[in-house]
Amino acid sequence: MSETRAHVYVSGTVQGVFFRATTKERAEAEGVDGWVRNLDDGRVEAVFEGRDEDVDAMVEWCHDGSPAATVESVDATYEDPVGRDGFEIRR
């Protein structure tokens, strides 16, 4: 099985709508490692590491996000994994 890493920026109404918490729950359910955090400019930044199909599922999920979110765009860059273990919400 091949593994990958996606570095993702999500724009829209994505802060204050449980986007980070829902991302963490979804990533753990998919078996994906990484982190998620709010940025000062109103976007959410996330890193997902794991099996190709699981990471792709997380990137696709970001297009909808949490039920209260309104996602305008998702920018994902794929990289080599660095060996993250677990998933965390960064402050």
N, C-alpha and C positions, 0 to 999 in steps of 0.2 A: 504494500500500500504506500502510495506517495503522500508526502506531507508538504504543507505550504503555510505561508503567513500572509495575512492581508492587513494592511494599514488603511483604516477607513476614516473618512470625515463625512459627517452627516449634517446637512443644513436644513433649516426650516424651524418649526415650533417643536424643538426637541429637548428643551430644558424646562424643568418644572412639571414634567408630564410622565415621570417615572421611567424615562427612557433608559437610564443607566441600570436601574434595578431590574427592569424587564430584560435588558440585554444580558445581564449576569445570569438570570434564571434560564434564559434560552440557551446561552452558551454552555452552561453546566449540563443541561438536558441533552445537548448535541455532543457533549464530550470534548468541547473546544476550550483551549487554554487562552489566556491573554488578559486584557484589561480594558476599561472604558472610563472616560472622564469628560467633564464639561470644559469647554474652552471659553475664555473671556469674550470672544466675539459671537457667542451664542450657538456655536456648533458643538457637536459631540464628536470626540475622537475615540477610536477603538482599535485594538490590535487583536486579531484572532489567529490562533495557531492550532493546527491539527490536520486530520486527513483532508485531502483536497475537497471531497464532496461535503464534508461537514463545515469547512470554512466557507465554501461557496454558498451553502445554505444560510450561514450567518450573514454574509454580505447581502444575499437576496432578502433576508428577513429585515435588514436595515431599511429597505425601501418602504416598509410599512411601519416598523418600530412598534412602540407601545400603543395601546388603543387610543390614548389621548393625543398622540403625536400627529403632526402634519409634516411629513417629510417632503422637502422640495428637491433635494439632490443628494446623491451618495457618490463619493469619489473614493475608489479603492485602488491601491497599489499593491501588487503581489511581490513578495520577497522570499528569501530563504528563511526557514524557521531558525530561531535562536535557542529553543529549548525552554519556553515558558512552562511553568507547572502551576495549574490552578487558574482561577479567574478572579480578578479583583476590581473593585470600584476605586478609582483613584480620585483624590480630592484636588 
